[in-house]
Amino acid sequence: MPPLKCSPALLRHAALLLTVSYLAGCGSQAPVASANCAQVDYPVFDPAQRVNRGIFAFNKAVDDYALAPVARGYRYLPNFFQQGVHNFTSNFGEPKVFVNDLLQGNLKRSATTLGRFTVNTTLGVVGLIDVSDPMGIPRHTADFGQTFGVWGIGNGPIVELPLLGTGNARDAAGRVLGLAFNPFGSNSDTIKTLTTVSLVGGVIDQRAELLPLTDSLQKLPDYYSALRNVVAEHRAAFVEEGKQGSTQPEKDRCQGAARDGF
């Protein structure tokens, strides 16, 4: 499988293709459900649509010939293996969630995130086993794009960046900041190795989770518009979730809500 043989730098770019920082917990039901879930005003402003569509075509080709085939093969692996990968990569991302919880001024959410990370890293064998959910400590996600939205920064126009994917200008800036920010530091070879493992495992695991959604969207007349609008709807609900400071994951409150994609 070619993506697994790439350098860490190329794997990082592959991860960006599906903006995996935002994709955890995607539902597999019809994407129209997300419109019923968001119930917030998230106007789509796409003045550079012609350029965006050209870049989208490139991103889709990369996904069609590289990432999606690997993800489809991954789904044939034993369930316990897939669950372990999912648990580990989710747990490894908790420190970034914790930082964003603090930046949003939500001490309750940050305490929940810190508790999950501590328990799963210790009792859950470096996060391979999720022992927090049975203990009644649900997982939520947060990122810099959400934080900027909580701070009141506007959406801005839709931008489609090579390998970075679809989103508004605010979320694109948050995505870049999230990639540059490493709460673990970079001086340890062990941390670098775990980061690479988490990156590779996370991008494949979350792409596999999104396959039902993207397969259904590709059947629509205009895949670009359909995916762009679903991303916008999800991000609207996601920012609202941050403003409300809910510790209940969005996927539990809004079944079938779509996460954003490439």
C-alpha positions as CSV (number, residue, x, y, z in Angstrom):
1,M,0.0,0.0,0.0
2,P,1.9,3.1,-1.2
3,P,0.8,5.6,1.5
4,L,2.4,3.4,4.2
5,K,5.8,3.6,2.4
6,C,5.8,7.3,2.1
7,S,8.0,9.6,4.2
8,P,6.4,11.1,7.4
9,A,6.2,14.5,5.5
10,L,4.2,12.9,2.7
11,L,2.0,11.1,5.1
12,R,1.3,14.4,6.9
13,H,0.1,15.8,3.6
14,A,-2.1,12.7,3.0
15,A,-3.6,13.3,6.4
16,L,-4.5,16.8,5.4
17,L,-6.5,15.5,2.5
18,L,-9.4,14.6,4.7
19,T,-8.7,17.2,7.4
20,V,-8.7,14.4,9.9
21,S,-8.7,16.9,12.8
22,Y,-12.4,17.3,12.2
23,L,-13.5,13.9,11.1
24,A,-13.8,11.9,14.2
25,G,-17.2,10.4,15.0
26,C,-18.7,10.8,11.5
27,G,-22.1,9.2,11.1
28,S,-23.0,6.9,8.3
29,Q,-26.6,7.9,7.7
30,A,-27.8,10.2,4.9
31,P,-26.0,13.5,4.9
32,V,-29.2,15.4,4.9
33,A,-29.5,14.6,8.6
34,S,-26.8,17.2,9.3
35,A,-29.1,20.0,8.1
36,N,-31.7,19.0,10.7
37,C,-29.0,18.9,13.3
38,A,-27.2,22.2,12.8
39,Q,-30.2,24.6,13.0
40,V,-27.8,27.5,12.8
41,D,-27.2,30.1,10.1
42,Y,-24.0,29.2,8.2
43,P,-24.1,30.9,4.8
44,V,-21.8,29.4,2.2
45,F,-19.8,32.2,0.5
46,D,-17.8,30.7,-2.4
47,P,-16.6,33.5,-4.6
48,A,-13.7,31.5,-6.0
49,Q,-15.8,28.5,-6.9
50,R,-14.2,27.9,-10.3
51,V,-10.7,27.7,-8.8
52,N,-11.9,25.7,-5.9
53,R,-13.5,23.1,-8.1
54,G,-10.2,22.7,-10.0
55,I,-8.3,22.0,-6.8
56,F,-11.1,19.8,-5.6
57,A,-10.7,17.6,-8.7
58,F,-7.0,17.2,-7.8
59,N,-7.8,16.4,-4.2
60,K,-10.4,13.9,-5.2
61,A,-8.0,12.1,-7.6
62,V,-5.4,11.8,-4.8
63,D,-8.1,10.3,-2.6
64,D,-9.5,8.0,-5.3
65,Y,-6.1,6.5,-6.2
66,A,-4.3,6.5,-2.9
67,L,-6.2,7.0,0.4
68,A,-9.6,5.5,-0.2
69,P,-8.4,2.2,-1.5
70,V,-6.2,1.7,1.6
71,A,-9.1,2.7,3.8
72,R,-11.3,0.1,2.1
73,G,-8.7,-2.6,2.7
74,Y,-8.4,-1.5,6.3
75,R,-12.1,-2.2,6.9
76,Y,-11.4,-5.9,6.3
77,L,-9.0,-6.1,9.2
78,P,-10.3,-7.6,12.5
79,N,-12.7,-5.3,14.5
80,F,-10.5,-5.4,17.6
81,F,-7.5,-4.1,15.5
82,Q,-9.5,-1.3,14.0
83,Q,-10.9,-0.3,17.4
84,G,-7.5,-0.3,18.9
85,V,-6.2,2.0,16.2
86,H,-9.2,4.3,16.7
87,N,-8.8,4.4,20.4
88,F,-5.0,5.1,20.3
89,T,-5.3,7.9,17.7
90,S,-8.2,9.5,19.5
91,N,-6.4,9.5,22.8
92,F,-3.2,10.9,21.2
93,G,-5.2,13.9,20.0
94,E,-6.7,14.7,23.4
95,P,-4.0,17.2,24.4
96,K,-4.9,19.4,21.5
97,V,-8.5,19.2,22.5
98,F,-7.6,20.1,26.0
99,V,-5.7,23.2,24.9
100,N,-8.6,24.4,22.8
101,D,-11.0,23.7,25.7
102,L,-8.9,26.1,27.8
103,L,-8.7,28.7,25.1
104,Q,-12.5,28.6,24.8
105,G,-12.7,29.3,28.6
106,N,-14.5,26.0,29.3
107,L,-13.0,24.5,32.4
108,K,-15.6,21.7,32.6
109,R,-14.8,20.5,29.1
110,S,-11.1,20.8,29.7
111,A,-11.4,18.8,33.0
112,T,-13.3,16.1,31.1
113,T,-10.6,15.9,28.4
114,L,-7.8,15.8,30.9
115,G,-9.6,13.0,32.8
116,R,-10.1,11.0,29.7
117,F,-6.5,11.3,28.6
118,T,-5.1,10.4,32.0
119,V,-7.3,7.4,32.5
120,N,-7.0,6.0,29.0
121,T,-3.2,6.5,28.8
122,T,-2.7,4.7,32.1
123,L,-5.4,2.1,32.6
124,G,-6.1,1.9,28.9
125,V,-2.5,1.0,27.9
126,V,-1.4,4.2,26.1
127,G,-5.0,4.7,24.9
128,L,-5.4,1.3,23.1
129,I,-8.4,0.6,25.3
130,D,-11.1,3.2,25.9
131,V,-11.9,2.8,29.6
132,S,-13.4,6.3,30.0
133,D,-16.6,5.8,28.1
134,P,-17.7,2.9,30.4
135,M,-16.8,5.2,33.4
136,G,-19.2,7.8,32.1
137,I,-16.6,10.3,30.7
138,P,-17.7,10.9,27.1
139,R,-15.3,12.2,24.5
140,H,-15.8,15.4,22.7
141,T,-13.6,17.1,20.1
142,A,-12.3,20.7,19.7
143,D,-9.9,22.4,17.3
144,F,-8.6,25.8,16.6
145,G,-11.2,26.5,13.9
146,Q,-13.9,26.0,16.5
147,T,-12.0,28.1,19.0
148,F,-11.8,31.0,16.5
149,G,-15.5,30.6,16.0
150,V,-16.2,30.7,19.7
151,W,-14.1,33.9,19.9
152,G,-16.4,35.5,17.3
153,I,-14.2,35.4,14.2
154,G,-16.3,35.2,11.0
155,N,-16.3,32.4,8.6
156,G,-14.8,34.1,5.6
157,P,-15.0,32.7,2.0
158,I,-14.8,29.0,1.1
159,V,-11.3,27.9,0.2
160,E,-10.2,24.6,-1.3
161,L,-6.5,24.1,-0.7
162,P,-4.4,21.3,-2.3
163,L,-4.4,18.4,0.1
164,L,-5.8,20.6,2.8
165,G,-9.4,20.2,1.7
166,T,-12.6,22.2,1.8
167,G,-13.5,24.8,4.5
168,N,-13.9,28.4,5.2
169,A,-11.0,30.8,5.7
170,R,-11.3,30.8,9.4
171,D,-11.2,27.0,9.7
172,A,-8.4,26.8,7.2
173,A,-6.3,29.0,9.4
174,G,-7.2,26.9,12.4
175,R,-6.2,23.8,10.5
176,V,-2.8,25.1,9.7
177,L,-2.3,26.2,13.3
178,G,-3.3,22.8,14.5
179,L,-0.8,21.1,12.3
180,A,2.0,23.4,13.5
181,F,1.1,23.0,17.2
182,N,2.6,20.0,19.0
183,P,1.7,19.8,22.7
184,F,4.1,17.0,23.3
185,G,7.2,18.9,21.9
186,S,9.5,17.5,19.3
187,N,12.7,16.7,21.1
188,S,12.0,13.1,21.8
189,D,12.4,10.3,19.3
190,T,9.7,8.3,21.0
191,I,7.2,11.2,20.7
192,K,8.1,11.6,17.0
193,T,7.5,7.9,16.4
194,L,4.2,7.9,18.3
195,T,3.2,11.0,16.4
196,T,3.9,9.3,13.0
197,V,2.1,6.2,14.1
198,S,-0.9,8.2,15.3
199,L,-0.9,10.2,12.1
200,V,-0.9,7.2,9.8
201,G,-3.3,5.2,11.8
202,G,-5.6,8.1,12.3
203,V,-5.9,9.1,8.7
204,I,-6.6,5.6,7.5
205,D,-9.1,4.9,10.4
206,Q,-11.0,8.0,9.9
207,R,-11.1,7.8,6.1
208,A,-12.5,4.3,6.5
209,E,-15.2,5.7,8.8
210,L,-16.1,8.3,6.3
211,L,-16.5,5.9,3.3
212,P,-20.3,5.5,3.7
213,L,-20.8,9.2,3.7
214,T,-18.5,10.1,0.8
215,D,-19.8,7.1,-1.2
216,S,-23.4,8.5,-0.8
217,L,-22.3,12.1,-1.6
218,Q,-20.6,11.0,-4.8
219,K,-23.9,9.6,-6.1
220,L,-25.4,13.1,-6.1
221,P,-25.3,15.3,-9.3
222,D,-22.7,17.8,-7.9
223,Y,-20.3,16.1,-5.5
224,Y,-18.3,19.4,-4.9
225,S,-21.4,21.4,-3.8
226,A,-22.8,18.5,-1.7
227,L,-19.6,18.0,0.3
228,R,-19.0,21.7,0.6
229,N,-22.5,22.2,2.1
230,V,-22.3,19.3,4.4
231,V,-18.9,20.6,5.7
232,A,-20.5,24.0,6.3
233,E,-23.4,22.5,8.1
234,H,-21.2,20.5,10.4
235,R,-18.9,23.3,11.2
236,A,-21.8,25.5,12.1
237,A,-23.0,22.9,14.6
238,F,-19.5,22.3,15.8
239,V,-18.9,26.0,16.6
240,E,-22.2,26.2,18.3
241,E,-21.3,23.2,20.4
242,G,-18.2,25.0,21.5
243,K,-20.1,28.1,22.4
244,Q,-22.6,26.1,24.5
245,G,-19.7,24.3,26.2
246,S,-21.4,20.9,25.9
247,T,-19.5,17.9,27.2
248,Q,-21.9,15.6,25.3
249,P,-20.4,14.7,22.0
250,E,-22.2,16.1,18.9
251,K,-22.6,12.7,17.4
252,D,-24.7,11.6,20.4
253,R,-26.9,14.7,20.2
254,C,-27.4,14.7,16.4
255,Q,-27.4,11.2,14.9
256,G,-26.1,11.2,11.4
257,A,-24.4,14.6,11.5
258,A,-21.7,14.8,8.8
259,R,-18.1,15.7,9.5
260,D,-16.2,17.7,6.9
261,G,-14.1,16.1,4.2
262,F,-11.5,16.6,1.5
